[in-house]
Amino acid sequence: MKLHQRLFLFVLCSVAFACTNPEHKTQKNSKAKVNIVSNNVRIDYTDTGSGDTTLLFVHGWCINKTYWADQIAHFSKRYRVVAIDLPGFGKSGRNRNVWTTAAFGEDIKNVITQLDLKNVVLIGHSMAGDIILQGAVNIPGRVIALVGVDNFKSAGVPFTGDSVKAKKEYTDAIAAMKRNFKATTFGYFNQALFYKTTTKAVKDRVLNDVAHADPVIATACMEQQDDYPEAAKLLQVKKKLYLINSDYTPTDTSGLVAKKIPYRLLEIHATGHFPMIEKPQEFNTLLDKAMADIK
């Protein structure tokens, strides 16, 4: 069971329910748009900068591509930088019923092929960790490295809890989301994903985006997730995994070590689950270190 699922179950045992949306930075000098369609769904994106290496940014659950604005501004000076709204979120289309890791992984492949991206570094936040990994499985020849952002915190580590009990608790959690999506998710985010140093502006921005997410699609994303075999997929793609993880919850790398999966952990301190907007300059410095290692 993934870390975000464990946190989700824990928080729902004692939910304490608790939004202005700041203006997001717009990107200049975007390229002429290619109409990206994946499985009949239009994918909205930005495409800036140039170079023989592409950074493809993929957001996490209930948010959108604007969370990468500081990274786009910084890295587009040296690289081609693409940021997408996953289907079902942001400005992308919603006209489908399948919201699995496999489906999203196919979307990543379609973005890469339709934009003809080369030497791609896939960067995925939260649930997008598994999504970019599946994307790399689908089109390995175009991907040179994976960067997880506050995810893969227990990749390859066996789950030792009561699986039957955990499954029931997860089913109950999904039912709670279906009854009252906003109250349930706000409780989860407030208790599990924000740190004591997370500013009110960041909290308001995130919670506002959660409140405006499509509750049916967002719930389906959680409900349709399977027990994705992260370690096996990482071994399959044979790409080094870079982790820019907040240390508000620990990263257990013992599974990666045991399975001899190459990785580099770059921890960012005193942030919650959204380090790219909580400490953008420090985040960019760590991603610069990863890029230097990749090159």
C-alpha positions as CSV (number, residue, x, y, z in Angstrom):
1,M,0.0,0.0,0.0
2,K,1.4,3.4,-1.0
3,L,2.3,6.1,1.5
4,H,-0.5,8.5,0.4
5,Q,-3.0,5.6,0.8
6,R,-1.8,4.9,4.3
7,L,-2.0,8.6,5.2
8,F,-5.4,8.8,3.7
9,L,-6.7,5.9,5.9
10,F,-5.0,7.3,9.0
11,V,-6.5,10.7,8.6
12,L,-10.0,9.4,7.9
13,C,-10.0,7.7,11.3
14,S,-10.1,11.2,13.0
15,V,-11.0,13.8,10.4
16,A,-11.0,17.4,11.6
17,F,-12.8,19.4,8.9
18,A,-11.6,22.8,8.1
19,C,-10.0,29.5,0.2
20,T,-8.7,32.2,-2.1
21,N,-6.9,31.3,-5.3
22,P,-3.8,33.4,-6.0
23,E,-3.1,34.5,-9.5
24,H,-0.8,32.0,-11.2
25,K,2.2,33.0,-13.2
26,T,1.7,32.8,-17.0
27,Q,4.4,31.6,-19.2
28,K,5.6,33.8,-22.1
29,N,7.1,32.6,-25.4
30,S,5.0,29.4,-25.5
31,K,5.4,27.5,-28.8
32,A,2.6,27.2,-31.3
33,K,0.1,24.7,-30.0
34,V,-0.2,21.1,-31.1
35,N,-3.6,19.8,-30.3
36,I,-2.8,16.8,-28.1
37,V,-5.5,14.2,-27.9
38,S,-5.1,11.0,-25.8
39,N,-7.8,8.4,-25.9
40,N,-10.2,11.0,-27.3
41,V,-9.4,13.4,-24.5
42,R,-7.8,16.8,-25.1
43,I,-4.7,17.5,-23.0
44,D,-3.9,21.1,-22.1
45,Y,-0.2,22.0,-21.7
46,T,2.5,24.6,-21.8
47,D,5.6,24.2,-24.0
48,T,8.5,26.6,-23.4
49,G,12.2,26.8,-23.8
50,S,14.4,24.7,-26.1
51,G,17.2,22.3,-26.0
52,D,18.1,18.7,-26.7
53,T,16.7,17.6,-23.3
54,T,13.0,18.0,-22.2
55,L,11.7,18.2,-18.7
56,L,8.1,17.0,-18.6
57,F,6.3,18.0,-15.4
58,V,3.2,16.1,-14.2
59,H,1.1,17.4,-11.3
60,G,-0.5,15.4,-8.5
61,W,-4.0,14.6,-7.3
62,C,-6.6,17.5,-7.6
63,I,-4.1,20.2,-8.6
64,N,-2.8,21.3,-12.0
65,K,0.1,22.4,-14.2
66,T,0.3,25.9,-12.7
67,Y,2.1,24.4,-9.6
68,W,5.2,24.2,-11.8
69,A,5.3,27.9,-12.7
70,D,8.5,28.6,-10.8
71,Q,10.2,25.5,-12.3
72,I,9.1,26.4,-15.8
73,A,10.5,29.9,-15.4
74,H,13.8,28.6,-14.1
75,F,14.5,25.6,-16.3
76,S,13.1,26.8,-19.6
77,K,16.2,29.0,-19.9
78,R,18.3,25.8,-20.6
79,Y,15.8,23.1,-21.5
80,R,12.6,22.5,-23.3
81,V,10.0,22.4,-20.6
82,V,6.5,20.9,-20.9
83,A,3.9,20.9,-18.2
84,I,0.6,19.2,-18.6
85,D,-2.8,19.0,-17.0
86,L,-3.7,15.4,-16.6
87,P,-7.0,14.4,-18.1
88,G,-9.8,15.1,-15.6
89,F,-7.9,18.0,-14.0
90,G,-7.1,21.7,-14.8
91,K,-8.0,22.6,-18.3
92,S,-7.8,19.2,-19.9
93,G,-10.8,17.2,-21.0
94,R,-12.8,14.9,-18.8
95,N,-14.7,12.8,-21.3
96,R,-13.7,9.3,-20.2
97,N,-14.4,6.9,-17.4
98,V,-11.0,5.2,-16.8
99,W,-8.7,6.9,-14.4
100,T,-6.1,4.2,-13.7
101,T,-2.3,4.4,-13.6
102,A,-2.3,2.5,-16.9
103,A,-4.6,5.0,-18.6
104,F,-2.6,8.0,-17.3
105,G,0.6,6.3,-18.3
106,E,-0.7,6.0,-21.9
107,D,-1.4,9.8,-21.7
108,I,2.2,10.4,-20.9
109,K,3.3,8.3,-23.9
110,N,0.9,10.2,-26.2
111,V,2.2,13.6,-25.0
112,I,5.8,12.5,-25.7
113,T,5.0,11.2,-29.1
114,Q,2.6,13.9,-30.3
115,L,5.1,16.7,-29.3
116,D,8.0,14.5,-30.5
117,L,9.9,15.0,-27.3
118,K,13.5,13.7,-27.0
119,N,15.7,12.9,-24.1
120,V,12.8,13.3,-21.7
121,V,13.2,13.7,-17.9
122,L,9.8,12.8,-16.4
123,I,9.0,14.7,-13.2
124,G,5.9,13.6,-11.3
125,H,4.4,14.9,-8.0
126,S,2.5,12.7,-5.6
127,M,0.3,10.2,-7.4
128,A,2.0,11.2,-10.7
129,G,5.1,9.2,-9.5
130,D,3.5,6.0,-10.6
131,I,2.1,7.7,-13.7
132,I,5.5,8.9,-15.0
133,L,6.9,5.4,-14.2
134,Q,4.2,3.8,-16.3
135,G,4.8,6.4,-19.0
136,A,8.5,5.4,-19.0
137,V,7.5,1.7,-19.3
138,N,5.4,2.6,-22.3
139,I,8.0,4.6,-24.2
140,P,11.4,3.8,-22.7
141,G,13.5,4.9,-25.7
142,R,12.5,8.6,-25.2
143,V,13.0,8.7,-21.4
144,I,16.4,9.2,-19.8
145,A,15.5,9.6,-16.1
146,L,12.6,9.8,-13.6
147,V,12.2,12.4,-10.8
148,G,9.7,11.8,-8.1
149,V,8.4,14.7,-6.0
150,D,7.3,13.6,-2.5
151,N,6.5,10.1,-3.6
152,F,8.1,6.6,-3.8
153,K,8.6,6.9,0.0
154,S,8.4,3.2,0.5
155,A,9.0,1.7,-3.0
156,G,9.9,-2.0,-2.8
157,V,9.2,-2.2,1.0
158,P,6.7,-5.1,1.7
159,F,3.4,-4.2,3.3
160,T,3.4,-6.0,6.7
161,G,0.0,-4.9,8.0
162,D,-3.4,-6.6,7.9
163,S,-4.3,-6.5,4.2
164,V,-7.9,-7.4,4.7
165,K,-8.4,-4.7,7.3
166,A,-6.6,-2.2,5.1
167,K,-8.7,-3.0,2.1
168,K,-11.9,-2.5,4.1
169,E,-10.7,0.8,5.6
170,Y,-9.8,2.0,2.1
171,T,-13.2,1.1,0.8
172,D,-14.8,3.0,3.7
173,A,-12.5,6.0,2.8
174,I,-13.8,6.0,-0.7
175,A,-17.4,5.8,0.5
176,A,-16.7,8.9,2.7
177,M,-15.4,10.8,-0.3
178,K,-18.5,9.9,-2.2
179,R,-20.7,11.2,0.6
180,N,-18.9,14.4,1.3
181,F,-15.9,15.0,-1.0
182,K,-14.9,18.4,0.2
183,A,-15.1,17.7,4.0
184,T,-13.3,14.4,3.7
185,T,-10.5,15.7,1.4
186,F,-10.0,18.9,3.4
187,G,-9.5,16.9,6.5
188,Y,-7.0,14.7,4.8
189,F,-5.0,17.6,3.3
190,N,-5.0,19.6,6.5
191,Q,-3.9,16.8,8.7
192,A,-1.5,14.8,6.5
193,L,-0.2,17.0,3.7
194,F,0.6,20.4,5.2
195,Y,3.5,21.0,7.5
196,K,3.7,23.4,10.5
197,T,5.6,25.8,8.3
198,T,3.2,25.6,5.3
199,T,1.9,29.1,4.8
200,K,-1.7,30.1,4.7
201,A,-1.4,31.2,1.1
202,V,-0.2,27.8,0.1
203,K,-2.9,26.1,2.1
204,D,-5.6,28.3,0.6
205,R,-4.3,27.7,-2.9
206,V,-4.3,24.0,-2.6
207,L,-7.6,23.7,-0.8
208,N,-9.2,26.0,-3.4
209,D,-8.1,23.7,-6.2
210,V,-9.2,20.6,-4.3
211,A,-12.6,22.3,-3.8
212,H,-12.9,22.9,-7.5
213,A,-11.8,19.5,-8.6
214,D,-14.4,17.3,-10.2
215,P,-15.3,15.1,-7.2
216,V,-16.5,12.2,-9.3
217,I,-13.2,12.0,-11.3
218,A,-11.0,12.7,-8.2
219,T,-12.7,9.9,-6.3
220,A,-12.5,7.6,-9.2
221,C,-8.7,8.2,-9.4
222,M,-8.4,6.9,-5.9
223,E,-10.9,4.1,-6.3
224,Q,-9.4,2.8,-9.5
225,Q,-5.8,2.7,-8.3
226,D,-4.4,-0.8,-8.1
227,D,-1.5,-2.0,-6.0
228,Y,1.0,-0.7,-8.6
229,P,4.3,-2.8,-8.5
230,E,6.7,0.1,-8.3
231,A,9.9,-1.9,-7.7
232,A,9.2,-4.3,-10.6
233,K,8.4,-1.4,-12.9
234,L,11.6,0.5,-11.9
235,L,13.6,-2.6,-12.6
236,Q,11.9,-2.9,-16.0
237,V,12.6,0.7,-17.1
238,K,16.2,0.6,-15.9
239,K,16.3,4.4,-15.3
240,K,17.8,6.0,-12.3
241,L,15.2,7.4,-9.9
242,Y,15.7,10.8,-8.4
243,L,13.6,11.7,-5.4
244,I,13.0,15.3,-4.2
245,N,11.1,14.4,-1.1
246,S,10.0,16.5,1.9
247,D,11.2,15.1,5.2
248,Y,7.9,15.8,7.1
249,T,7.5,12.1,6.6
250,P,10.5,9.8,6.1
251,T,11.6,8.1,2.9
252,D,12.4,4.4,3.4
253,T,14.9,3.5,0.7
254,S,15.5,0.0,2.0
255,G,13.4,-1.5,-0.8
256,L,15.3,0.3,-3.5
257,V,18.6,-0.8,-1.9
258,A,17.5,-4.4,-1.5
259,K,16.4,-4.6,-5.2
260,K,19.5,-2.7,-6.4
261,I,17.4,0.0,-8.0
262,P,19.6,3.0,-8.7
263,Y,18.4,6.2,-7.0
264,R,19.4,9.5,-5.4
265,L,17.5,11.0,-2.6
266,L,17.5,14.8,-2.4
267,E,15.5,15.8,0.7
268,I,13.9,19.2,1.2
269,H,13.4,20.3,4.7
270,A,10.5,21.9,6.5
271,T,7.8,21.7,3.8
272,G,4.7,19.8,3.4
273,H,3.6,17.8,0.4
274,F,4.0,20.6,-2.1
275,P,7.7,21.6,-2.0
276,M,7.7,23.1,-5.5
277,I,5.5,25.9,-4.3
278,E,6.4,26.0,-0.6
279,K,10.2,26.4,-1.3
280,P,10.5,26.9,-5.0
281,Q,14.1,28.2,-5.0
282,E,15.4,25.3,-2.8
283,F,13.4,22.9,-4.9
284,N,15.0,24.2,-8.1
285,T,18.4,23.9,-6.6
286,L,17.8,20.2,-5.9
287,L,16.4,19.6,-9.3
288,D,19.5,21.3,-10.8
289,K,21.6,18.8,-8.9
290,A,19.6,16.0,-10.3
291,M,19.9,17.4,-13.8
292,A,23.7,17.8,-13.4
293,D,23.9,14.1,-12.4
294,I,21.7,13.0,-15.3
295,K,23.8,14.9,-17.9
